[in-house]
């Protein structure tokens, strides 16, 4: 059974590209465009990894990371935070919220 990754990003193109790349590597990938959709999805599955964008249409991915760390079922699940904004403050807030890794979207291009 393939490891399950949840990608949360409001950019449809980015979600699609990440999904294709990860599926080619053998992962199962579920995507969500916002926090509300992500929470509905997360309530029904147990992912092996979360990939979260910081700036979402209905909130902040850092706050979502914090919420994932509060939940028993996702407390120890790795969280990777992606953002176009890679200033020191964003990176620090992501790590303090419980992110396992922070990557700038510019590193992907």
MARPADO-635534 format. One record per atom (N, C-alpha, C, O, CB): residue in one letter; x, y, z. Coordinates in steps of 0.001 Angstrom, whole numbers, padded with zeros to 6 digits, always signed. Glycine has a CB too. Example, Ala and Ser with C-alpha at 12.3 -4.5 7.8 and 13.67 -1.06 7.14 Angstrom:
REM MARPADO-635534
A+013190-005690+007800A+012300-004500+007800A+013200-003300+007800A+014236-003319+008465A+011308-004473+009046S+012850-002250+007080S+013670-001060+007140S+012900+000030+007870S+013409+001138+008039S+014084-000598+005725
//
This chain:
REM MARPADO-635534
X+000834-001184+000000X+000000+000000+000000X+000883+001253+000000X+001808+001362+000805X-000951-000005+001219X+000598+002188-000895X+001395+003401-001039X+001189+004347+000141X+000107+004419+000723X+001046+004110-002344X+002252+005066+000475X+002122+006083+001507X+001213+007188+000992X+001221+007513-000196X+003509+006648+001916X+000431+007762+001897X-000557+008780+001544X-000061+010166+001935X+000344+010397+003074X-001903+008486+002223X-000101+011078+000977X+000319+012460+001196X-000858+013382+000914X-001557+013224-000087X+001539+012828+000300X-001072+014348+001806X-002104+015372+001607X-001407+016683+001265X-000543+017153+002004X-003015+015531+002883X-001800+017268+000125X-001251+018538-000336X-002355+019588-000222X-003436+019427-000789X-000709+018432-001812X-002072+020668+000520X-003044+021751+000692X-002443+023031+000117X-001476+023577+000648X-003430+021940+002206X-003038+023493-000981X-002557+024704-001652X-003710+025274-002464X-004444+024522-003106X-001311+024406-002568X-003880+026594-002445X-004978+027195-003192X-004651+027399-004665X-005517+027818-005434X-005351+028510-002575X-003435+027115-005066X-003023+027232-006461X-003251+025887-007157X-002517+024927-006925X-001525+027674-006571X-004270+025831-008007X-004646+024598-008698X-003476+024010-009487X-003257+022799-009454X-005823+024858-009632X-002735+024840-010186X-001613+024353-010993X-000543+023715-010116X-000013+022655-010452X-001005+025499-011813X-000222+024356-008991X+000785+023815-008080X+000328+022470-007511X+001102+021514-007459X+001069+024811-006937X-000940+022407-007083X-001466+021132-006552X-001358+020026-007586X-000954+018907-007269X-002934+021289-006111X-001719+020338-008815X-001686+019335-009886X-000265+018853-010169X-000031+017654-010317X-002301+019906-011162X+000664+019772-010243X+002058+019404-010523X+002624+018541-009405X+003236+017506-009667X+002924+020662-010707X+002422+018963-008159X+002929+018182-007015X+002283+016805-006997X+002960+015807-006749X+002655+018918-005674X+000992+016740-007255X+000277+015461-007271X+000870+014524-008323X+001140+013357-008038X-001223+015686-007544X+001068+015031-009526X+001625+014207-010603X+003030+013720-010247X+003340+012538-010400X+001658+014999-011924X+003865+014623-009778X+005242+014250-009435X+005291+013192-008336X+006063+012237-008424X+006027+015483-008996X+004472+013359-007310X+004470+012391-006205X+003874+011053-006628X+004373+010000-006230X+003691+012949-005015X+002823+011085-007423X+002220+009833-007888X+003191+009056-008777X+003211+007825-008739X+000915+010118-008653X+003975+009743-009556X+004995+009079-010377X+006033+008368-009517X+006660+007404-009957X+005685+010094-011289X+006209+008842-008305X+007152+008220-007362X+006490+007133-006520X+007123+006545-005643X+007753+009281-006446X+005209+006871-006793X+004533+005769-006127X+003690+006130-004920X+003186+005241-004234X+005520+004798-005718X+003526+007420-004645X+002711+007847-003514X+001251+007990-003926X+000938+008258-005086X+003233+009169-002943X+000375+007806-002960X-001027+008163-003147X-001159+009608-002667X-000640+009956-001606X-002010+007178-002361X-001845+010444-003433X-001919+011870-003112X-003369+012334-003107X-004123+012079-004046X-001093+012700-004115X-003741+013020-002035X-005032+013693-001934X-004734+015183-001847X-003751+015588-001226X-005873+013187-000687X-005580+015996-002468X-005340+017434-002450X-006554+018187-001912X-007686+017703-001946X-004989+017932-003853X-006272+019385-001418X-007325+020278-000929X-006925+021710-001257X-005752+022064-001145X-007561+020098+000613X-007894+022542-001664X-007584+023921-002038X-007579+024905-000865X-007135+026044-001008X-008566+024384-003058X-008073+024463+000289X-008158+025383+001424X-008225+024595+002738X-008275+023365+002741X-009395+026311+001284X-008225+025325+003837X-008210+024695+005159X-009489+023907+005403X-009435+022780+005896X-008026+025751+006254X-010620+024476+005070X-011890+023786+005314X-011935+022441+004599X-012304+021431+005200X-013066+024656+004861X-011569+022421+003343X-011545+021170+002581X-010512+020200+003155X-010743+018993+003219X-011241+021450+001098X-009382+020744+003565X-008339+019898+004147X-008824+019232+005431X-008590+018041+005639X-007076+020723+004427X-009494+019989+006288X-009977+019421+007551X-011021+018340+007297X-011032+017320+007987X-010568+020523+008447X-011894+018547+006322X-012873+017515+005967X-012170+016257+005473X-012563+015144+005821X-013845+018036+004892X-011144+016433+004672X-010377+015312+004143X-009626+014591+005259X-009647+013362+005340X-009396+015796+003071X-008974+015350+006104X-008161+014793+007180X-009011+014008+008181X-008543+013038+008778X-007409+015909+007898X-010244+014429+008356X-011137+013713+009274X-011459+012303+008795X-011890+011465+009587X-012423+014490+009456X-011253+012028+007491X-011637+010725+006954X-010449+009831+006579X-010647+008676+006202X-012501+010924+005749X-009220+010346+006676X-008039+009560+006317X-006913+009783+007312X-006982+010681+008152X-007567+009913+004904X-005871+008955+007211X-004687+009103+008059X-003455+009210+007169X-002833+008195+006854X-004551+007906+009054X-003096+010418+006763X-001950+010581+005859X-000611+010291+006538X-000490+010303+007763X-001934+011989+005298X+000381+010030+005697X+001744+009817+006171X+002564+011097+006127X+003629+011179+006738X+002423+008743+005345X+002064+012101+005400X+002758+013383+005258X+001752+014445+004845X+000836+014183+004066X+003918+013287+004220X+001936+015650+005381X+001163+016825+004962X+002105+017789+004262X+003217+018024+004734X+000457+017517+006181X+001670+018344+003147X+002394+019416+002473X+001441+020609+002440X+000385+020554+001810X+002872+018991+001010X+001825+021687+003124X+000933+022826+003307X+001531+024104+002744X+002707+024399+002958X+000613+023011+004776X+000714+024859+002023X+001096+026204+001618X+000797+027127+002793X-000122+026865+003570X+000335+026661+000311X+001557+028192+002927X+001322+029129+004033X+000094+029988+003765X-000781+030102+004624X+002551+030024+004254X+000022+030587+002597X-001071+031510+002304X-002189+030771+001577X-002046+030380+000418X-000570+032705+001458X-003296+030588+002274X-004454+029892+001718X-005634+030848+001661X-005650+031861+002361X-004806+028637+002558X-006604+030539+000846X-007731+031453+000634X-008584+031659+001882X-009233+032695+002022X-008601+030936-000480X-008588+030688+002785X-009431+030803+003977X-008638+030788+005278X-009189+030503+006342X-010437+029686+003995X-007366+031089+005197X-006575+031123+006416X-005098+030931+006139X-004604+031227+005051X-007055+030070+007375X-004418+030437+007132X-002971+030354+007108X-002535+028908+007328X-002991+028253+008265X-002354+031278+008174X-001653+028414+006462X-001150+027051+006589X-000372+026814+007874X-000303+025687+008363X-000280+026724+005418X+000210+027871+008420X+000927+027730+009692X-000072+027428+010809X+000197+026608+011687X+001743+029022+010019X-001221+028093+010768X-002269+027794+011749X-002801+026381+011565X-003111+025703+012545X-003416+028804+011637X-002909+025931+010322X-003332+024560+010058X-002313+023580+010617X-002694+022560+011192X-003526+024329+008550X-001042+023865+010462X+000012+023022+011028X-000142+022932+012542X-000039+021850+013121X+001408+023573+010662X-000387+024069+013176X-000590+024111+014624X-001771+023220+015029X-001697+022487+016015X-000829+025563+015093X-002855+023293+014258X-004036+022473+014538X-003727+020987+014363X-004183+020161+015154X-005200+022882+013621X-002966+020649+013345X-002586+019248+013134X-001769+018718+014312X-001911+017557+014696X-001784+019100+011827X-000926+019557+014879X-000111+019152+016029X-000959+018978+017300X-000582+018217+018191X+000994+020188+016277X-002087+019671+017388X-002979+019532+018548X-003748+018215+018510X-004101+017671+019557X-003964+020706+018605X-004006+017703+017317X-004812+016487+017151X-003966+015247+017415X-002854+015117+016903X-005421+016425+015733X-004498+014360+018202X-003778+013129+018542X-003406+012350+017289X-002282+011860+017174X-004623+012251+019473X-004347+012230+016340X-004116+011391+015168X-003089+011959+014187X-002582+011220+013343X-005409+011176+014455X-002774+013240+014275X-001783+013817+013356X-000600+014454+014086X+000254+015084+013463X-002447+014856+012469X-000557+014292+015364X+000486+014926+016184X+001902+014586+015711X+002785+015443+015730X+000324+014506+017636X+002115+013354+015292X+003461+012911+014911X+003661+012763+013404X+004709+012293+012962X+003761+011601+015574X+002679+013156+012627X+002783+013062+011174X+003661+014207+010654X+003439+015362+011018X+001369+013102+010512X+004643+013905+009817X+005491+014979+009285X+004668+016017+008513X+003710+015686+007813X+006579+014392+008373X+005076+017281+008665X+004429+018393+007968X+005508+019190+007244X+006459+019674+007859X+003623+019304+008965X+005348+019318+005935X+006246+020131+005131X+005490+021391+004733X+004402+021313+004161X+006762+019349+003872X+006056+022537+005030X+005430+023816+004692X+006150+024411+003492X+007377+024511+003470X+005462+024800+005903X+005360+024808+002488X+005865+025468+001295X+005339+026884+001286X+004213+027138+001715X+005456+024709+000004X+006154+027815+000797X+005665+029181+000659X+006498+029938-000365X+007696+029699-000515X+005691+029907+002013X+005847+030845-001057X+006570+031755-001937X+007305+032797-001093X+008271+033410-001548X+005603+032441-002943X+006836+032986+000135X+007429+033944+001064X+008411+033191+001962X+008000+032482+002881X+006326+034673+001913X+009696+033346+001696X+010680+032597+002474X+011505+033486+003403X+012683+033229+003649X+011602+031848+001544X+010861+034537+003914X+011573+035384+004865X+011768+034632+006179X+011071+033656+006460X+010806+036710+005104X+012694+035084+006951X+013074+034428+008205X+011888+034249+009157X+011769+033214+009814X+014164+035229+008895X+011031+035235+009231X+009870+035192+010120X+008915+034053+009743X+008432+033334+010617X+009128+036532+010083X+008646+033892+008453X+007745+032832+007996X+008337+031458+008298X+007630+030557+008751X+007466+032971+006485X+009613+031304+008050X+010282+030035+008335X+010219+029734+009826X+009871+028620+010218X+011748+030067+007854X+010552+030715+010661X+010552+030532+012108X+009152+030198+012630X+009001+029300+013458X+011083+031789+012797X+008132+030911+012155X+006764+030640+012599X+006328+029236+012190X+005618+028565+012939X+005796+031684+012021X+006745+028790+011014X+006397+027444+010541X+007009+026374+011445X+006330+025432+011854X+006871+027243+009088X+008272+026527+011744X+008968+025552+012598X+008394+025578+014013X+008199+024526+014620X+010490+025842+012633X+008122+026770+014540X+007531+026877+015881X+006145+026246+015944X+005735+025754+016996X+007448+028339+016304X+005414+026258+014818X+004071+025662+014775X+004134+024136+014694X+003122+023457+014863X+003285+026213+013579X+005328+023605+014435X+005476+022156+014389X+005845+021585+013040X+005863+020366+012869X+004235+021535+014830X+006144+022453+012063X+006547+021949+010748X+007853+021166+010863X+008770+021558+011585X+006703+023113+009739X+007914+020071+010148X+009107+019248+010119X+010141+019854+009167X+011348+019743+009383X+008759+017810+009700X+009637+020497+008108X+010497+021040+007058X+009840+022274+006454X+008614+022353+006374X+010777+019976+005962X+010649+023231+006031X+010152+024396+005300X+010908+024473+003984X+012137+024399+003960X+010322+025720+006133X+010170+024621+002887X+010796+024799+001570X+010170+025989+000869X+008953+026170+000895X+010650+023521+000701X+011000+026787+000253X+010516+027904-000552X+010055+027370-001892X+010706+026504-002477X+011613+028988-000735X+008931+027882-002384X+008451+027471-003706X+009476+027829-004782X+009536+027171-005821X+007090+028136-004021X+010278+028857-004543X+011298+029235-005527X+012368+028147-005651X+013043+028068-006678X+011949+030577-005137X+012534+027316-004631X+013502+026219-004695X+013035+025133-005657X+013837+024308-006095X+013730+025622-003300X+011753+025125-005988X+011200+024084-006849X+011372+024404-008328X+011270+023515-009173X+009735+023882-006540X+011633+025670-008644X+011694+026030-010055X+013089+025931-010609X+013304+026202-011790X+011172+027415-010261
//
